[in-house]
């Protein structure tokens, strides 16, 4: 399926390392944030193969190494620039090549420009656009869960402009890294009831300005390609409040909803391996792209998953008969050699199957114990607006009350049912709310969660004499299926993003609901320009006139969806399904991923004191460590100094830091247009370095 965002970012980083200081051995210097970025897509061994002696972290103690050049891959934060200037003052390395992960603000750039010491040591400087984290091949996040309160908490209003510029910069980075200069559409709700109703229009304008600035200063952007021009659609969480609440019964969504995962930069599940044997052990195992079983099955419905896992595991054992536990011993040398050669792969595969069989069985146990069949039937009727026979639901209130009174239904599910009922009814009377909460026996603070729905554009309470017509969903309700299938009644709801993508790809998306940032592009003109603006690649193996029909190998158009305020795993699944159905590449991008528990917690925090939120903007600003200014002896042989990894804290690689924002402009200042021109024109617009002659050193800070 098209270009993987993980592979694209990995190639950009490796090319930066490979072609900077070509032919010379060098040291790679990272900071804490850039290390998290690099570690998310590149193995250290792959970097060390590019004539890199070792990888160091700029905040850590490091010996002077004045015989080697240094490649600095850094995030543009004030304390990082302070660390860099300390290195220049000590002349820690021979020559320095600066690579910034995103736009360097003017005040930080000026700190470097005004230093004669820095000018003497910098051989080259450039700006990349890589300040994002691909979680899957077509799922990208910014690892910033604080984005939700900063966008919707009333006490964070003064943080919104700067945060929007930060988000815009990262969205621009995604587009540039994929080589896309897309047309932009944004969500404009009809008659919004909340302050954040204009969020998408402002964010879309900032992104458009950023892309235009990048194109202005990079003549090779967008790169030549036969691919139709892409589309960027900017929407936000308020477009669909059911998606983070409704129980989804596909594998990935259920795992994140029901199982106790260890969530951070990556997701881990603790399971028991070799249960009931002398080799029994408890192990934390990662759920990620390296796990082929996870990748292949994560969007499968649970009713089909267990059967498939068992069949696949039996096939796996049949393909490896030499490892069968009940097989007789063999003295054949060739058999033993085959067993030794295949043992690591077999052991890894066996552990992965054990992991997924254990998880799927635990999910089924929870499903049955928590009465999720009854809960889901009611949920689906409220989310779709129709019952399992696709008729207007009857006696829905009585069904909800019975579930709220049922002790087998847990309290979080009761709260989800009440919220979904409020959304379905477009607000209820206060007296009815009090009755529902009494039946649910929910704590008092859950009443605040319901009240906070108003900050996301929902109506919670309606007056006794209500003349307002009920609000309509942005896209049409799901129609009666042509063929009834088993358990379809539990999976009738589809996130609104599916209707959005289907209408966009059919050319029927309402321009009043999703206008363009450049109004002259109506739907038909947009489709025409998608063909005209894309440029035929000189590397094309076949001239355009010789193509009698579209080829399956032709590059597919890219649709990038940004969901402000967090995206759900059901929405991620839908993007993959639409990609397959329409032969497009759909990339879902968001600040962070939401599961129902996190959504409820963040919704409740919209009414707490801002000081309790521990927002990155409210934390003390980090400073350069004092040890960077201490005198250190020069090593007798620079190439012999130990790598910093040996002295680094053991948890550096897996440090969890939700603050991935790279902006540095104070809220009182007007942020600089995004992005700024690079220091020198030494890279292509997608971050790939030129392999031609080196630029002259003098004047490299000039624009």
C-alpha positions as CSV (number, residue, x, y, z in Angstrom):
1,X,0.0,0.0,0.0
2,X,1.9,3.1,-1.3
3,X,4.6,4.9,0.5
4,X,5.0,4.1,4.2
5,X,5.5,7.2,6.4
6,X,7.9,5.2,8.5
7,X,10.0,4.3,5.5
8,X,9.9,7.9,4.2
9,X,11.1,9.4,7.4
10,X,13.8,6.7,7.9
11,X,15.2,7.4,4.5
12,X,15.4,11.1,5.1
13,X,17.3,10.6,8.3
14,X,19.7,8.1,6.9
15,X,20.4,10.3,3.8
16,X,21.1,13.2,6.1
17,X,23.7,11.1,8.0
18,X,25.0,9.5,4.8
19,X,25.7,12.6,2.7
20,X,26.7,15.1,5.4
21,X,30.5,15.3,5.6
22,X,30.7,12.8,2.8
23,X,33.5,10.3,3.0
24,X,34.5,11.4,6.5
25,X,34.1,9.6,9.8
26,X,31.9,11.6,12.1
27,X,30.0,11.7,15.4
28,X,26.2,12.1,15.4
29,X,24.9,14.4,18.1
30,X,21.2,14.3,19.1
31,X,19.2,15.9,21.9
32,X,16.5,14.2,23.9
33,X,13.6,15.0,21.6
34,X,15.5,14.3,18.3
35,X,16.7,11.0,19.8
36,X,13.1,10.0,20.4
37,X,12.3,10.9,16.8
38,X,15.3,9.0,15.3
39,X,14.8,6.0,17.5
40,X,11.2,5.7,16.4
41,X,12.2,4.8,12.8
42,X,15.9,4.0,12.6
43,X,18.1,1.4,14.3
44,X,21.3,2.7,15.8
45,X,23.2,-0.1,13.9
46,X,21.9,1.4,10.6
47,X,23.3,4.8,11.5
48,X,26.7,3.5,12.7
49,X,27.1,1.9,9.2
50,X,27.1,5.3,7.6
51,X,30.7,6.2,8.8
52,X,29.4,7.2,12.3
53,X,31.8,6.4,15.1
54,X,29.3,6.8,17.8
55,X,26.0,8.5,18.7
56,X,26.0,11.1,21.5
57,X,23.4,13.1,23.3
58,X,24.0,16.8,23.6
59,X,22.7,17.0,27.2
60,X,25.1,14.4,28.4
61,X,28.8,14.6,29.5
62,X,31.0,14.1,26.5
63,X,34.8,14.2,26.0
64,X,36.4,16.6,23.6
65,X,37.0,15.0,20.2
66,X,38.6,17.7,18.1
67,X,39.8,15.2,15.4
68,X,36.3,14.3,14.2
69,X,33.6,16.2,12.5
70,X,30.1,16.3,14.2
71,X,26.7,16.1,12.6
72,X,24.2,17.8,14.9
73,X,20.6,16.6,14.4
74,X,18.7,18.9,16.8
75,X,15.3,20.2,17.7
76,X,15.0,24.0,17.7
77,X,14.6,24.6,21.4
78,X,16.3,27.4,23.4
79,X,18.1,25.1,25.8
80,X,19.3,23.0,22.8
81,X,20.8,26.0,21.2
82,X,22.5,26.9,24.5
83,X,24.0,23.4,24.6
84,X,25.2,23.9,21.0
85,X,26.8,27.2,21.8
86,X,28.6,25.6,24.8
87,X,30.1,23.0,22.4
88,X,31.3,25.8,20.1
89,X,32.9,27.7,23.0
90,X,34.8,24.5,24.0
91,X,35.6,23.7,20.3
92,X,34.4,20.2,21.1
93,X,34.6,18.8,17.6
94,X,36.6,19.6,14.4
95,X,33.8,20.9,12.2
96,X,30.1,21.0,12.8
97,X,27.3,20.3,10.4
98,X,23.9,21.6,11.8
99,X,20.7,19.9,10.8
100,X,17.5,21.1,12.5
101,X,14.4,18.9,12.6
102,X,12.1,21.9,11.9
103,X,12.0,25.7,11.5
104,X,14.6,27.6,13.6
105,X,12.9,30.7,15.1
106,X,14.6,34.0,14.3
107,X,15.7,34.7,17.9
108,X,17.5,31.4,18.1
109,X,19.0,31.8,14.6
110,X,20.3,35.1,15.6
111,X,22.1,33.7,18.7
112,X,24.2,31.6,16.3
113,X,24.6,34.2,13.6
114,X,26.1,36.7,16.1
115,X,28.7,34.3,17.4
116,X,32.0,34.5,15.6
117,X,33.1,31.3,17.3
118,X,30.1,29.5,15.9
119,X,30.8,30.8,12.4
120,X,34.3,29.5,12.4
121,X,33.2,26.0,13.3
122,X,30.0,25.5,11.3
123,X,30.7,23.9,7.9
124,X,27.1,23.7,6.8
125,X,23.6,24.2,8.2
126,X,20.2,23.2,7.0
127,X,16.6,22.7,8.1
128,X,14.6,19.5,7.6
129,X,10.9,19.0,8.1
130,X,10.7,15.8,10.2
131,X,9.1,16.8,13.5
132,X,6.5,14.1,13.5
133,X,6.2,10.5,14.6
134,X,4.9,7.8,12.2
135,X,3.1,5.2,14.4
136,X,2.1,3.0,11.4
137,X,2.7,3.1,7.7
138,X,-0.3,5.4,7.2
139,X,-0.8,6.7,10.8
140,X,1.2,9.7,12.0
141,X,1.0,11.4,15.4
142,X,2.8,14.2,17.1
143,X,2.9,12.5,20.5
144,X,1.3,15.5,22.1
145,X,-1.7,14.6,24.2
146,X,-1.6,18.1,25.7
147,X,-3.0,19.4,22.4
148,X,-6.6,18.4,23.5
149,X,-6.7,20.7,26.6
150,X,-4.8,23.5,24.8
151,X,-7.4,23.6,22.0
152,X,-10.6,23.1,24.2
153,X,-9.9,24.1,27.8
154,X,-11.3,27.7,28.4
155,X,-8.3,28.6,30.6
156,X,-5.9,27.9,27.7
157,X,-7.2,30.5,25.3
158,X,-4.0,32.5,25.3
159,X,-2.0,29.3,24.3
160,X,-4.1,28.6,21.3
161,X,-2.4,30.9,18.7
162,X,1.1,29.6,19.4
163,X,-0.1,26.0,19.6
164,X,-1.9,26.4,16.3
165,X,1.3,27.6,14.7
166,X,3.2,24.6,16.1
167,X,0.5,22.2,14.8
168,X,0.7,24.0,11.4
169,X,4.4,23.6,11.2
170,X,4.2,19.8,11.9
171,X,1.4,19.4,9.3
172,X,3.6,21.2,6.8
173,X,6.5,18.8,7.8
174,X,4.3,15.8,7.0
175,X,3.3,17.2,3.6
176,X,6.9,18.2,2.7
177,X,8.4,14.8,3.8
178,X,5.8,13.1,1.6
179,X,6.6,15.5,-1.3
180,X,3.1,16.8,-1.4
181,X,1.8,20.3,-2.1
182,X,-1.8,19.5,-1.6
183,X,-5.0,21.4,-2.0
184,X,-6.5,22.1,1.4
185,X,-10.0,21.7,2.7
186,X,-11.2,22.3,6.3
187,X,-14.2,21.5,8.5
188,X,-16.5,24.5,8.9
189,X,-19.5,23.3,11.1
190,X,-22.9,24.8,10.5
191,X,-23.9,27.1,13.4
192,X,-21.3,26.0,15.9
193,X,-22.1,26.4,19.6
194,X,-18.6,26.4,20.9
195,X,-15.6,28.7,20.8
196,X,-13.5,26.2,19.0
197,X,-15.8,26.2,16.0
198,X,-13.4,28.3,14.0
199,X,-10.4,26.1,14.9
200,X,-10.1,24.3,11.6
201,X,-10.4,27.5,9.5
202,X,-7.5,29.2,11.3
203,X,-5.3,26.1,11.3
204,X,-5.9,25.5,7.6
205,X,-4.9,29.1,6.8
206,X,-1.7,28.7,8.8
207,X,-0.9,25.5,7.0
208,X,-1.6,27.1,3.6
209,X,0.8,29.9,4.4
210,X,3.4,27.5,5.6
211,X,3.3,25.4,2.4
212,X,3.3,28.5,0.2
213,X,6.4,29.8,2.1
214,X,8.1,26.5,1.7
215,X,7.4,26.4,-2.1
216,X,8.6,30.0,-2.4
217,X,12.0,29.2,-1.0
218,X,12.4,25.7,-2.6
219,X,12.2,25.7,-6.3
220,X,12.2,21.9,-6.4
221,X,9.0,21.7,-4.3
222,X,6.9,19.8,-5.1
223,X,9.2,17.2,-6.6
224,X,8.3,16.0,-10.2
225,X,5.9,13.1,-10.0
226,X,3.2,11.5,-12.2
227,X,1.1,11.2,-9.0
228,X,-2.1,13.3,-9.0
229,X,-2.0,16.2,-6.6
230,X,-2.8,15.3,-3.1
231,X,-5.5,16.7,-0.8
232,X,-5.1,17.7,2.8
233,X,-8.3,17.7,4.9
234,X,-8.3,19.4,8.3
235,X,-11.0,18.6,10.8
236,X,-11.3,18.2,14.5
237,X,-12.6,16.0,17.2
238,X,-16.0,17.9,17.4
239,X,-16.9,16.5,14.0
240,X,-17.6,13.1,15.5
241,X,-18.0,12.6,19.2
242,X,-19.4,9.1,19.0
243,X,-16.2,7.6,17.5
244,X,-14.1,7.8,20.8
245,X,-17.1,6.4,22.8
246,X,-18.7,3.6,20.9
247,X,-17.3,0.1,21.5
248,X,-15.5,-1.1,18.4
249,X,-15.0,-4.9,18.0
250,X,-12.0,-5.0,15.7
251,X,-8.8,-6.3,17.3
252,X,-6.7,-3.1,17.6
253,X,-9.6,-1.0,18.9
254,X,-10.6,-3.6,21.5
255,X,-7.0,-4.1,22.7
256,X,-6.6,-0.3,23.4
257,X,-10.1,-0.1,24.9
258,X,-10.2,-3.1,27.2
259,X,-6.7,-4.4,28.0
260,X,-4.2,-2.9,30.5
261,X,-1.6,-1.7,28.0
262,X,1.6,0.2,29.0
263,X,1.1,3.2,26.7
264,X,3.9,5.6,25.8
265,X,6.0,6.1,22.7
266,X,5.1,2.5,22.1
267,X,2.5,0.1,23.3
268,X,3.3,-3.0,25.4
269,X,1.2,-5.8,26.8
270,X,2.4,-8.0,29.7
271,X,1.7,-11.7,29.0
272,X,2.7,-15.2,30.2
273,X,4.8,-17.3,27.8
274,X,5.2,-21.1,28.0
275,X,2.4,-21.2,30.6
276,X,2.4,-24.4,32.7
277,X,5.9,-25.4,31.7
278,X,9.3,-25.1,33.5
279,X,10.1,-22.3,31.0
280,X,7.1,-20.2,32.1
281,X,7.9,-16.4,32.1
282,X,6.1,-13.1,32.3
283,X,7.2,-10.8,29.5
284,X,6.3,-7.3,28.2
285,X,5.8,-7.5,24.4
286,X,5.5,-4.6,22.0
287,X,2.6,-4.1,19.7
288,X,4.1,-2.5,16.6
289,X,5.0,-2.7,13.0
290,X,7.7,-5.3,13.6
291,X,5.0,-7.7,14.7
292,X,3.6,-9.1,11.4
293,X,0.7,-11.0,13.1
294,X,-0.4,-7.7,14.7
295,X,-0.1,-5.8,11.4
296,X,-2.0,-8.4,9.4
297,X,-4.9,-8.9,11.9
298,X,-5.3,-5.6,13.8
299,X,-8.3,-4.5,11.8
300,X,-10.1,-7.8,11.8
301,X,-13.4,-8.3,13.6
302,X,-13.0,-10.3,16.8
303,X,-15.6,-12.9,15.7
304,X,-13.2,-14.0,13.0
305,X,-9.9,-13.4,14.7
306,X,-9.6,-16.3,17.1
307,X,-10.4,-18.9,14.4
308,X,-7.8,-17.3,12.1
309,X,-5.1,-17.1,14.8
310,X,-5.5,-20.8,15.7
311,X,-5.4,-21.8,12.0
312,X,-2.3,-19.7,11.3
313,X,-0.5,-21.1,14.4
314,X,-1.2,-24.6,13.3
315,X,0.2,-23.8,9.9
316,X,3.2,-22.2,11.5
317,X,3.9,-25.4,13.5
318,X,3.4,-27.6,10.4
319,X,5.9,-25.5,8.5
320,X,8.4,-26.1,11.3
321,X,8.1,-29.8,12.2
322,X,11.6,-30.0,13.5
323,X,10.6,-27.9,16.5
324,X,7.5,-29.9,17.4
325,X,7.7,-30.5,21.2
326,X,6.4,-34.1,20.8
327,X,8.8,-35.0,18.0
328,X,11.3,-37.8,18.6
329,X,14.9,-37.0,19.0
330,X,17.0,-37.1,15.8
331,X,20.7,-37.7,15.4
332,X,20.8,-36.3,11.8
333,X,23.5,-33.7,11.5
334,X,21.5,-31.9,8.8
335,X,18.3,-31.8,11.0
336,X,20.2,-30.4,13.9
337,X,21.9,-27.7,11.7
338,X,18.4,-26.8,10.3
339,X,17.1,-26.5,13.8
340,X,19.9,-24.3,15.0
341,X,19.6,-22.0,12.0
342,X,15.8,-21.6,12.4
343,X,15.6,-21.5,16.2
344,X,15.6,-17.7,16.7
345,X,12.8,-17.2,14.1
346,X,10.8,-20.0,15.4
347,X,11.1,-18.9,19.0
348,X,10.1,-15.3,18.1
349,X,7.1,-16.6,16.0
350,X,6.0,-18.9,18.8
351,X,6.1,-16.0,21.3
352,X,4.1,-13.7,19.0
353,X,1.4,-16.3,18.5
354,X,1.3,-16.9,22.3
355,X,0.9,-13.1,22.8
356,X,-2.0,-12.8,20.4
357,X,-3.8,-15.9,21.4
358,X,-3.6,-14.8,25.0
359,X,-4.8,-11.3,24.2
360,X,-7.7,-12.4,22.0
361,X,-8.8,-14.9,24.6
362,X,-8.7,-12.2,27.3
363,X,-10.7,-9.9,25.1
364,X,-13.4,-12.5,24.7
365,X,-13.5,-13.1,28.4
366,X,-14.0,-9.4,29.1
367,X,-16.6,-9.2,26.3
368,X,-18.8,-11.9,27.9
369,X,-18.2,-10.8,31.5
370,X,-19.1,-7.1,30.9
371,X,-22.3,-7.8,28.9
372,X,-20.9,-5.9,25.9
373,X,-23.3,-7.5,23.5
374,X,-26.3,-5.8,25.2
375,X,-24.3,-2.6,25.7
376,X,-23.2,-2.5,22.1
377,X,-26.7,-3.1,20.7
378,X,-28.0,0.0,22.5
379,X,-24.8,2.0,21.5
380,X,-25.2,1.2,17.9
381,X,-28.8,2.3,17.8
382,X,-27.9,5.7,19.3
383,X,-24.8,6.2,17.2
384,X,-26.5,5.3,13.9
385,X,-29.9,6.6,14.9
386,X,-31.5,3.4,13.7
387,X,-32.0,0.0,15.4
388,X,-30.7,-3.4,14.1
389,X,-33.6,-3.5,11.7
390,X,-32.7,0.0,10.5
391,X,-35.9,1.5,11.9
392,X,-36.3,4.3,14.4
393,X,-35.3,2.9,17.8
394,X,-38.2,2.2,20.2
395,X,-38.0,2.0,24.0
396,X,-34.4,3.1,24.0
397,X,-34.6,4.9,27.3
398,X,-35.9,1.8,29.1
399,X,-33.1,-0.3,27.6
400,X,-30.5,2.2,28.8
401,X,-32.0,2.4,32.3
402,X,-31.9,-1.5,32.6
403,X,-28.2,-1.5,31.6
404,X,-27.4,1.4,34.1
405,X,-29.0,-0.7,36.9
406,X,-27.1,-3.9,35.9
407,X,-24.2,-4.6,38.2
408,X,-22.4,-6.5,35.5
409,X,-22.0,-3.3,33.4
410,X,-19.0,-1.5,34.7
411,X,-19.0,2.2,35.6
412,X,-17.0,3.6,32.6
413,X,-19.5,1.8,30.3
414,X,-22.4,3.4,32.2
415,X,-20.9,6.8,31.7
416,X,-20.3,6.2,28.0
417,X,-24.0,5.1,27.7
418,X,-25.2,8.3,29.3
419,X,-23.0,10.5,27.1
420,X,-24.1,8.7,24.0
421,X,-27.8,9.1,25.0
422,X,-27.2,12.9,25.4
423,X,-25.6,13.1,22.0
424,X,-28.3,11.0,20.4
425,X,-31.1,13.2,21.9
426,X,-29.2,16.4,21.1
427,X,-29.6,17.4,24.8
428,X,-32.0,16.2,27.5
429,X,-33.9,17.8,30.3
430,X,-32.1,18.4,33.6
431,X,-34.6,16.2,35.5
432,X,-33.9,13.3,33.1
433,X,-30.2,13.8,33.5
434,X,-30.6,13.5,37.3
435,X,-32.6,10.3,36.9
436,X,-30.0,8.7,34.6
437,X,-27.1,9.6,36.9
438,X,-29.1,8.2,39.9
439,X,-29.6,4.9,38.1
440,X,-26.0,4.7,37.0
441,X,-24.7,5.5,40.5
442,X,-21.9,7.5,39.0
443,X,-19.6,9.8,41.2
444,X,-20.4,13.5,41.2
445,X,-17.4,14.4,39.1
446,X,-18.8,12.5,36.2
447,X,-21.6,15.1,36.0
448,X,-18.8,17.6,35.1
449,X,-17.7,15.3,32.3
450,X,-21.2,15.5,30.8
451,X,-21.3,19.3,31.2
452,X,-17.9,19.6,29.5
453,X,-19.4,18.2,26.3
454,X,-20.6,21.7,25.6
455,X,-17.0,22.8,25.1
456,X,-16.9,20.3,22.2
457,X,-20.0,21.7,20.5
458,X,-22.6,19.3,21.9
459,X,-25.8,20.4,23.5
460,X,-26.2,18.8,27.0
461,X,-29.4,20.4,28.3
462,X,-32.4,21.5,26.4
463,X,-35.1,23.9,27.6
464,X,-38.7,22.7,28.4
465,X,-40.0,24.6,25.4
466,X,-37.4,23.8,22.7
467,X,-38.1,25.0,19.2
468,X,-34.7,24.3,17.8
469,X,-34.7,21.5,15.2
470,X,-32.4,18.6,16.0
471,X,-28.9,18.8,14.7
472,X,-28.0,16.5,11.8
473,X,-24.8,14.5,11.4
474,X,-22.4,15.8,8.9
475,X,-22.8,12.7,6.7
476,X,-25.8,10.5,5.9
477,X,-26.7,7.6,8.2
478,X,-25.7,4.2,7.1
479,X,-28.3,2.6,5.0
480,X,-29.8,-1.0,5.3
481,X,-27.2,-3.4,4.0
482,X,-28.1,-5.4,0.9
483,X,-27.0,-8.7,2.6
484,X,-27.5,-9.3,6.3
485,X,-24.4,-10.9,8.0
486,X,-23.9,-12.4,11.4
487,X,-23.1,-10.0,14.2
488,X,-23.5,-7.0,11.8
489,X,-25.9,-5.5,14.4
490,X,-22.8,-4.8,16.6
491,X,-20.8,-3.1,13.9
492,X,-23.3,-0.8,12.1
493,X,-21.6,2.4,13.2
494,X,-18.8,3.9,11.1
495,X,-16.9,7.0,12.1
496,X,-17.8,10.2,10.2
497,X,-14.4,10.2,8.6
498,X,-15.5,7.4,6.4
499,X,-18.3,9.4,4.9
500,X,-15.9,12.4,4.6
501,X,-13.3,10.4,2.6
502,X,-15.9,8.7,0.4
503,X,-17.6,11.9,-0.6
504,X,-14.2,13.6,-1.2
505,X,-13.1,10.8,-3.5
506,X,-16.4,10.8,-5.3
507,X,-16.3,14.6,-5.8
508,X,-19.5,15.2,-3.8
509,X,-18.1,16.7,-0.6
510,X,-20.1,19.7,0.4
511,X,-18.0,22.9,-0.1
512,X,-20.0,24.8,2.5
513,X,-19.1,22.2,5.1
514,X,-15.5,21.6,3.8
515,X,-14.5,24.7,1.9
516,X,-11.1,25.2,0.2
517,X,-8.5,27.5,1.6
518,X,-8.2,28.9,-1.9
519,X,-11.8,29.5,-3.0
520,X,-11.1,29.5,-6.7
521,X,-10.7,25.7,-6.5
522,X,-14.1,24.3,-6.6
523,X,-14.6,20.5,-6.7
524,X,-14.3,20.2,-10.5
525,X,-11.4,22.6,-10.7
526,X,-9.7,20.8,-7.9
527,X,-9.9,17.5,-9.7
528,X,-8.7,19.2,-12.9
529,X,-5.8,20.8,-11.2
530,X,-4.9,17.5,-9.6
531,X,-4.1,16.3,-13.0
532,X,-2.5,19.5,-14.4
533,X,-0.3,20.4,-11.5
534,X,1.3,17.0,-11.2
535,X,4.4,16.8,-13.4
536,X,5.5,13.8,-15.3
537,X,8.6,12.3,-13.9
538,X,11.6,12.1,-16.3
539,X,12.2,8.7,-14.8
540,X,8.8,7.5,-16.0
541,X,9.3,4.2,-17.8
542,X,6.5,4.8,-20.3
543,X,5.5,8.0,-22.1
544,X,2.0,9.4,-21.2
545,X,0.7,9.0,-24.8
546,X,1.4,5.2,-24.6
547,X,-0.7,4.6,-21.6
548,X,-4.0,3.3,-22.8
549,X,-5.5,2.6,-19.3
550,X,-4.5,3.2,-15.7
551,X,-1.9,0.7,-14.4
552,X,-2.0,-0.8,-11.0
553,X,1.7,0.2,-10.6
554,X,1.0,3.9,-11.2
555,X,1.5,6.2,-8.1
556,X,-1.7,6.6,-6.1
557,X,-3.1,9.9,-5.1
558,X,-2.6,10.8,-1.4
559,X,-5.2,12.1,0.9
560,X,-3.9,13.4,4.3
561,X,-6.5,13.8,7.0
562,X,-5.5,15.8,10.1
563,X,-7.7,15.3,13.1
564,X,-7.2,18.1,15.7
565,X,-7.7,17.0,19.3
566,X,-6.9,13.3,18.9
567,X,-7.9,10.4,16.5
568,X,-9.3,7.0,17.3
569,X,-8.2,3.5,16.2
570,X,-11.6,3.0,14.5
571,X,-10.8,6.1,12.3
572,X,-7.4,4.7,11.5
573,X,-9.1,1.4,10.4
574,X,-11.5,3.3,8.2
575,X,-8.6,5.2,6.5
576,X,-6.9,1.9,5.6
577,X,-10.2,0.4,4.3
578,X,-10.9,3.5,2.1
579,X,-7.3,3.3,0.8
580,X,-7.9,-0.2,-0.4
581,X,-11.4,0.4,-1.8
582,X,-10.5,3.5,-3.8
583,X,-6.9,2.7,-4.7
584,X,-5.6,5.8,-2.8
585,X,-3.1,6.4,-0.1
586,X,-4.9,7.8,2.9
587,X,-2.7,9.1,5.8
588,X,-4.4,9.8,9.2
589,X,-2.5,12.4,11.2
590,X,-3.3,13.7,14.7
591,X,-1.7,15.1,17.8
592,X,-2.2,11.8,19.6
593,X,-4.3,8.6,19.6
594,X,-7.4,8.4,21.7
595,X,-9.0,5.4,23.4
596,X,-12.3,5.7,25.3
597,X,-10.6,5.8,28.7
598,X,-8.2,8.6,27.7
599,X,-11.0,10.6,26.0
600,X,-13.2,10.5,29.1
601,X,-10.3,11.6,31.3
602,X,-9.4,14.5,29.0
603,X,-13.0,15.5,28.7
604,X,-13.2,15.6,32.5
605,X,-10.1,17.7,32.7
606,X,-11.7,20.5,30.7
607,X,-13.2,21.8,33.9
608,X,-10.2,21.4,36.3
609,X,-7.8,24.1,37.2
610,X,-5.2,24.6,34.5
611,X,-2.4,24.2,37.1
612,X,-3.4,20.6,37.6
613,X,-3.0,19.8,33.9
614,X,0.8,19.9,33.9
615,X,0.9,21.4,30.4
616,X,4.3,21.6,28.7
617,X,3.8,25.3,28.3
618,X,3.4,25.7,32.1
619,X,6.5,23.7,33.0
620,X,9.9,25.3,33.9
621,X,11.9,25.7,30.7
622,X,14.8,23.3,30.5
623,X,18.3,24.8,30.6
624,X,21.7,23.6,29.4
625,X,23.4,21.4,32.0
626,X,26.1,23.0,34.0
627,X,28.6,20.3,33.1
628,X,28.8,21.6,29.5
629,X,30.7,24.6,30.8
630,X,33.2,22.6,32.8
631,X,36.7,22.1,31.6
632,X,37.5,18.7,30.2
633,X,40.8,17.1,29.0
634,X,41.2,16.4,25.3
635,X,41.4,12.6,24.7
636,X,44.8,11.4,23.5
637,X,43.1,9.6,20.6
638,X,39.7,11.1,19.6
639,X,38.6,8.0,17.9
640,X,39.1,5.9,21.0
641,X,36.7,7.8,23.3
642,X,33.8,5.6,24.6
643,X,30.4,6.0,23.1
644,X,28.0,8.1,25.1
645,X,25.5,5.2,25.2
646,X,27.7,3.6,27.8
647,X,27.3,6.5,30.2
648,X,23.7,7.4,29.3
649,X,20.9,6.7,31.7
650,X,19.4,3.3,30.9
651,X,15.9,4.7,30.2
652,X,17.0,7.3,27.7
653,X,15.8,5.4,24.7
654,X,12.3,4.8,26.1
655,X,11.9,8.2,27.8
656,X,8.3,9.3,27.6
657,X,7.8,12.9,26.8
658,X,4.4,14.1,25.6
659,X,5.8,17.5,24.7
660,X,6.8,17.4,21.1
661,X,6.0,21.0,20.3
662,X,9.0,22.7,18.6
663,X,7.9,26.3,18.7
664,X,9.6,28.8,20.9
665,X,7.7,32.1,20.3
666,X,6.0,33.5,23.4
667,X,2.2,33.8,23.2
668,X,2.5,37.6,23.3
669,X,4.6,37.6,20.2
670,X,3.4,37.1,16.7
671,X,4.8,33.7,15.4
672,X,6.9,33.8,12.3
673,X,5.3,32.5,9.1
674,X,6.0,28.8,8.6
675,X,8.4,27.6,7.5
676,X,11.3,29.9,7.1
677,X,13.9,29.6,4.3
678,X,16.7,27.2,5.1
679,X,20.2,28.4,6.1
680,X,21.6,27.3,2.7
681,X,20.0,25.5,-0.2
682,X,21.7,22.2,0.3
683,X,18.8,19.9,0.4
684,X,15.8,19.1,-1.7
685,X,12.4,20.1,-0.4
686,X,11.8,16.6,0.9
687,X,15.0,16.6,3.0
688,X,17.2,14.6,0.6
689,X,20.7,16.1,0.4
690,X,22.5,17.2,-2.7
691,X,25.4,15.0,-3.7
692,X,27.2,17.7,-5.6
693,X,30.1,19.9,-4.6
694,X,30.1,21.4,-1.1
695,X,28.9,24.9,-0.6
696,X,31.4,27.6,0.4
697,X,31.5,28.2,4.1
698,X,31.3,31.9,4.1
699,X,27.8,33.5,3.9
700,X,26.0,30.3,4.9
701,X,23.6,32.2,7.2
702,X,22.5,34.5,4.4
703,X,19.0,34.2,2.8
